[in-house]
Structure formats: C-alpha cells, structure tokens
Amino acid sequence: GALEEPSGLAVTADKKILVSDWAKQVIQVFDQNGRFVRNLGSGLRRPHGVSCHTATGNIAILDTDLRMVVIMSRDGERQMSTFGCNLEHNAPPPICLDSIAVAPNGDIVMADWWYSCVKVFDPEGHVRFTFGSPGERGGQLNHPGGVCVDSRGNIIVADERNGRVQMFDASGNFARVLASRSDGLEFPNCVAAVDDGKIAVTDDGKKCVFLIEHDRA
C-alpha cells in the first residue's frame, strides 16, 4: 500500500480511490479512509494516468512505456481492450502523454504535452479528432498537462506553460479561459472535475490546489 511514484488519480463510482504508481507498475486501490485494498493492472510497465467511465465504471489506464491505453472492467479483474497511442511521432523522451480522461459518451481524451494538442479517441481506440495548436491565443496550448471532462462533456485542459486552465466543448471548440495567472495560477498541471461542479486544479509552481467555482465554469 505504500506509494513510490504516484502519477495519476481517479475515484470510482463506489468511492474507491485509484492511484497509478509507475515505479511499482500497478494501480493501487484504497478505500475512502485511505486503507489499502489491493493492486490491479498486472503487466503494466509505467502507468501514468488513470480515469473511470462514469456510466460503465470501466477503468482506463495510460501506460507511457508501452504507449498503450488499457481498458479494464470496473472490478479490475478483466482486461476489456487495449489500443496503441504512439502519438509522439518519435518525439524525444520523456513520453509526453501525461494524462487521460473518459468522457460521458465513452470517448477517451488525452493531452499531448510535446505537440501542445489534445487527442480524442473512440472507445475502440480510433482517433476521432484532435484540437489545439502551439500558441498563446484562446484555444491554443503551450505544453498542456492534465485533462478532465465534466458532467456536460466539456473538456478542461491545464494549459501549463501558458499558466491557465481552458475549457473546450465536447467537439473541441474553444469555449473560454476558466482561470489564468491573473487569478493566481502559475503552472497548472492537473485538473479534476469535482462532484459539485467545481474544477480542482493543482499548480506545480505554487505547490497548491485551486478550486474554480461553478459559476466561473
């Protein structure tokens, strides 16, 4: 149950806490009180991101060493499917796919840090569309870190090097900036949609967590 290199976090519908630990090469499962339950994900090499589909409960794991997404059943007992995600086009290491999120419709969303874009796949692993390009204007990205999807299907991106969090609709169209350096952000690197509609943002520069209010999102 001890963590060595935690790199991703998700909460299941039954409130189990999933932590990807790339050093231990597993997903560790804890209960709501932080007690270790078990490991899942046998055969993983460098699990870097983890997310749960709200409808099915299936677990999506991004393995940056295998350059693969692994879909597991909600109990973690069965591997449902896998697909390759070699999106870096031979970009130099480290592997630059840092985060993964599952949309309400089952689409899988990943941010590509190296190419400053976001890729959206269908559940079978086919690329549906890509959005974002390098830059500082609204809708452009500068080495995005974390990504999440809210209950309405909006895609929230931690635009790390631009010091802001941006929101896109389910088709990847730019909606607006939710928070920026003028709000106190420095290097936002992870985002998560909270049950009450707020967006939680971790900031690698400020070493803290921000909460963006629902009326701003």
Backbone torsions as a table, in degrees:
resi	resn	phi	psi	omega
1	GLY	NA	-13.2	178.4
2	ALA	-72.0	137.5	-179.9
3	LEU	-92.2	140.7	176.8
4	GLU	-107.0	-55.0	-179.8
5	GLU	-137.2	73.9	179.0
6	PRO	-65.7	134.7	-173.8
7	SER	-134.4	-3.8	179.0
8	GLY	-161.1	157.1	-174.1
9	LEU	-146.8	138.0	174.6
10	ALA	-149.2	157.9	177.0
11	VAL	-122.8	129.9	-178.9
12	THR	-81.1	171.0	-179.7
13	ALA	-62.5	-30.3	178.1
14	ASP	-94.1	20.8	170.7
15	LYS	70.9	19.2	169.8
16	LYS	-75.7	144.9	-179.3
17	ILE	-103.0	122.8	179.5
18	LEU	-105.3	129.0	178.5
19	VAL	-126.2	121.3	175.2
20	SER	-81.4	129.0	-178.5
21	ASP	-123.5	99.1	-172.7
22	TRP	-71.4	-24.4	178.0
23	ALA	-69.7	-38.5	178.7
24	LYS	-87.6	-9.5	176.2
25	GLN	63.7	35.2	179.8
26	VAL	-144.0	169.4	165.5
27	ILE	-102.1	122.2	178.6
28	GLN	-94.2	139.0	-177.4
29	VAL	-113.0	130.3	178.7
30	PHE	-126.9	155.0	173.6
31	ASP	-84.9	-177.8	-175.6
32	GLN	-63.6	-21.4	-179.5
33	ASN	-94.6	7.3	178.0
34	GLY	83.7	8.4	178.6
35	ARG	-80.8	134.5	179.8
36	PHE	-65.5	134.9	178.8
37	VAL	-106.5	-55.3	-179.2
38	ARG	-174.1	175.5	172.2
39	ASN	-105.5	152.2	170.9
40	LEU	-141.1	163.4	178.5
41	GLY	96.6	43.0	177.6
42	SER	-58.8	133.9	179.0
43	GLY	97.4	-4.0	176.6
44	LEU	-71.5	153.7	179.7
45	ARG	-112.5	-45.9	179.0
46	ARG	-147.2	70.7	179.9
47	PRO	-65.7	119.5	-172.6
48	HIS	-113.1	-25.0	-179.8
49	GLY	-141.5	151.9	179.1
50	VAL	-146.2	143.7	179.8
51	SER	-152.2	157.5	-179.7
52	CYS	-121.2	141.2	174.4
53	HIS	-82.2	123.8	-173.2
54	THR	-64.2	-32.0	-176.4
55	ALA	-80.9	-50.6	-175.4
56	THR	-91.4	-23.5	-174.7
57	GLY	81.1	-3.0	179.1
58	ASN	-60.8	150.5	-173.7
59	ILE	-109.2	126.2	176.9
60	ALA	-104.6	129.2	-177.9
61	ILE	-123.6	129.1	175.7
62	LEU	-98.2	116.8	177.5
63	ASP	-104.8	108.9	-173.1
64	THR	-78.7	-15.6	175.9
65	ASP	-82.5	-45.4	176.1
66	LEU	-75.8	-12.3	-174.3
67	ARG	51.4	53.9	-171.7
68	MET	-146.5	147.6	169.4
69	VAL	-102.7	130.5	179.0
70	VAL	-112.7	125.7	177.0
71	ILE	-104.7	122.5	-179.3
72	MET	-116.8	155.7	176.2
73	SER	-63.8	161.7	-174.0
74	ARG	-61.9	-26.4	177.5
75	ASP	-87.2	-3.5	178.6
76	GLY	75.7	7.2	-175.2
77	GLU	-88.1	-27.3	-174.9
78	ARG	-123.8	138.1	173.0
79	GLN	-87.6	113.7	-174.6
80	MET	-78.9	-45.0	-177.8
81	SER	-166.0	166.2	173.8
82	THR	-141.4	155.5	168.8
83	PHE	-152.1	149.7	-179.0
84	GLY	-77.5	150.0	-179.4
85	CYS	-139.2	50.2	-179.4
86	ASN	-77.9	79.1	-172.4
87	LEU	-93.7	-6.0	-169.4
88	GLU	-85.0	-8.8	178.3
89	HIS	52.4	50.1	178.9
90	ASN	64.6	28.2	173.7
91	ALA	-62.1	148.8	-179.5
92	PRO	-64.7	157.5	177.8
93	PRO	-68.1	160.2	2.3
94	PRO	-74.7	160.2	174.8
95	ILE	-57.8	134.0	-165.5
96	CYS	-107.6	14.5	170.3
97	LEU	-90.6	106.0	-169.8
98	ASP	-98.1	-26.0	-169.4
99	SER	-143.7	161.3	-178.2
100	ILE	-143.9	145.3	175.9
101	ALA	-144.2	150.8	177.9
102	VAL	-113.0	124.8	-179.3
103	ALA	-78.1	162.1	178.6
104	PRO	-55.8	-30.9	179.9
105	ASN	-85.1	2.7	178.9
106	GLY	95.9	-9.3	175.9
107	ASP	-61.0	149.6	-179.7
108	ILE	-111.1	126.2	-173.5
109	VAL	-113.6	130.9	178.3
110	MET	-136.8	140.4	176.1
111	ALA	-93.4	135.2	176.9
112	ASP	-104.3	102.4	-175.5
113	TRP	-62.2	-40.3	-173.6
114	TRP	-68.7	-44.2	-175.9
115	TYR	-98.3	7.7	174.4
116	SER	51.0	55.5	177.4
117	CYS	-150.0	175.0	177.6
118	VAL	-125.9	133.8	179.1
119	LYS	-109.0	136.9	177.6
120	VAL	-119.7	124.7	-179.3
121	PHE	-111.7	153.8	168.3
122	ASP	-80.8	172.1	-176.5
123	PRO	-62.3	-17.9	178.4
124	GLU	-89.5	-3.4	176.0
125	GLY	96.4	9.0	176.4
126	HIS	-86.1	135.4	179.2
127	VAL	-67.7	121.2	177.3
128	ARG	-85.9	-47.9	177.4
129	PHE	-165.9	164.6	177.1
130	THR	-126.7	143.1	174.9
131	PHE	-141.5	160.7	-177.9
132	GLY	93.7	148.4	177.2
133	SER	-150.1	159.8	-178.1
134	PRO	-62.5	135.7	177.9
135	GLY	155.3	-176.3	-175.8
136	GLU	-116.1	-8.8	-179.8
137	ARG	-72.9	164.6	177.2
138	GLY	-55.8	130.1	-177.7
139	GLY	91.3	-15.8	174.8
140	GLN	-91.2	161.1	-173.4
141	LEU	-131.4	152.8	176.3
142	ASN	-132.9	91.5	-178.9
143	HIS	55.5	71.0	179.9
144	PRO	-68.7	145.2	178.6
145	GLY	-101.9	-95.9	-175.5
146	GLY	-82.2	160.8	178.5
147	VAL	-144.5	144.8	173.8
148	CYS	-146.5	168.4	179.2
149	VAL	-127.3	129.1	-179.4
150	ASP	-85.2	179.5	-174.3
151	SER	-66.0	-19.0	178.3
152	ARG	-91.6	-1.2	-179.9
153	GLY	90.9	0.1	176.2
154	ASN	-66.7	142.2	-178.8
155	ILE	-101.1	121.9	-178.2
156	ILE	-105.9	129.1	-175.1
157	VAL	-124.3	129.7	171.8
158	ALA	-81.2	101.7	-178.0
159	ASP	-85.5	80.7	-162.1
160	GLU	-58.8	-54.6	-174.2
161	ARG	-74.3	-19.1	173.2
162	ASN	-86.7	-4.4	176.4
163	GLY	65.4	40.4	-177.2
164	ARG	-152.2	167.5	173.6
165	VAL	-118.6	127.2	-177.5
166	GLN	-115.3	151.4	176.5
167	MET	-116.9	136.1	176.2
168	PHE	-124.1	153.8	176.2
169	ASP	-78.3	-179.3	-174.6
170	ALA	-64.5	-17.1	178.1
171	SER	-96.8	2.7	178.6
172	GLY	88.3	10.1	177.2
173	ASN	-80.2	134.9	-179.4
174	PHE	-62.2	130.9	177.5
175	ALA	-103.6	-61.8	178.0
176	ARG	-172.8	170.1	173.2
177	VAL	-87.3	126.3	-179.0
178	LEU	-85.9	-34.5	179.0
179	ALA	-160.6	152.9	-176.2
180	SER	-146.7	-169.7	-179.7
181	ARG	-63.0	-27.7	177.1
182	SER	-67.3	-16.8	176.6
183	ASP	-97.2	3.2	178.1
184	GLY	107.5	-6.1	178.5
185	LEU	-70.2	152.6	174.1
186	GLU	-124.6	-66.8	176.4
187	PHE	-132.4	76.2	179.3
188	PRO	-65.9	125.3	-173.5
189	ASN	-121.4	-15.1	177.7
190	CYS	-141.2	146.8	177.1
191	VAL	-135.6	150.7	176.7
192	ALA	-148.5	138.2	176.3
193	ALA	-83.6	124.7	-178.8
194	VAL	-94.2	153.7	-173.6
195	ASP	-53.7	-38.7	-175.2
196	ASP	-82.8	9.9	176.6
197	GLY	96.8	-8.4	176.5
198	LYS	-74.8	160.4	175.1
199	ILE	-112.9	122.4	175.7
200	ALA	-90.1	134.9	-176.6
201	VAL	-130.0	123.0	171.2
202	THR	-91.7	143.2	-177.3
203	ASP	-122.1	116.4	-176.9
204	ASP	-71.5	-22.0	178.2
205	GLY	-82.0	-47.9	-178.9
206	LYS	-82.5	-13.4	-179.6
207	LYS	56.7	49.7	-179.2
208	CYS	-154.7	178.0	177.9
209	VAL	-116.1	131.1	174.1
210	PHE	-103.5	148.4	171.1
211	LEU	-116.4	121.9	177.2
212	ILE	-91.4	123.9	-176.1
213	GLU	-65.5	152.3	-177.5
214	HIS	-60.0	-36.6	-176.4
215	ASP	-71.8	-11.8	173.8
216	ARG	-91.2	-20.6	-177.6
217	ALA	-92.2	NA	NA
